[in-house]
Amino acid sequence: MVENIPEDIVKDFQFICRLHEQAVCDHDKCREFSENLSELLIRLEDMEFYRLADRIMGILLNCKPKDASHCEKANLVGEMLKEITKELPK
């Protein structure tokens, strides 16, 4: 990834990834994941990290928390998160 992403953003993204692992079967965690990812998107746009913000927006487009049912796109969202994680500084 070309953008020089600050360490606090990377740590927040890692927290969001862990939250997604918990959210697959927990509606409250799913909603928390979506809200945290939305907040991160706003921060990235404010900091002008548009490439990463676009990728986060793609995840949010596939993330639709539902009551009383399993997430249909959990695997897709998980893979999208992994792809971003590979490109972020460790």
N, C-alpha and C positions, 0 to 999 in steps of 0.2 A: 504494500500500500504506500503510495507516494506521500500522503499527508503525514505530518509529524504529530501524532495524536498524543495529548498530554497523559501523564500517568494516572491522574484521577479519573479520566474518562475510561481508560483501559480497565481500571479496577471496578468502576461502576458497571462496565459491560460484562466483566467476569461474574459479578454478583448477579446480574440479570440472567446470564447463562445458567447459573446454578438454580436460580428461581424457576427457570423454564423446566428444568429436570423435575422439580417438585410439582410443577403446575399441571402436568399431563393428566393427572387424575384428581385434581383438587381445584374446584371452581374459584375459590377465593384466591388461591395462589396464582391461578391463571389471570384473573383480573389484576392482581398486583403486578404480575409480569408485564401485562399490556400497559398499565399505567406508568411503570418505571421506564419501559422502552419508549413510550411517548415523551416522557420528560427528557430522556437522553436525546431523542431526536431534536427537540427544541433547543437544547444546549448546543448540539452539534451545528445546527443551522445558525445560531447566534454567533458561534465561533468561526463560521464560514468553512466548516469541514463538510462540504457539499457531497463529495463522493461517498463518504461513509454515511452521511445523512440519507442519501438516496437508497442505499442498501438497507438501512434500518426501516425506511418507509416501505420497502418491498416486503420486509418481514411483517410489519404491521398490517399491510393489506391482506396477508394470509392468516392473520391472528384474529379470531372472532370468538371471544369467550362465550360459552354456552352453559346454561343451567342444566344439570342432571344428564349430561351426555359427555362422552369421550371426545376429545379434540380430534377432528378429522384430519387436520394438517399438522399434527404434532411432529411427525417425522420430517416433513418438509421444512418446517420452521427450525427444528433442531439442526438439520443439515445446513441451512442458511447461516445459523449462528456459528456453527463450526467453521464454515468457510471464512467468515469475518475473523474469527479467533486466530486462525492460521496466519493471517496477514498483520495482526496487531503485534506491537513489540511485547516481548515477554517481561 
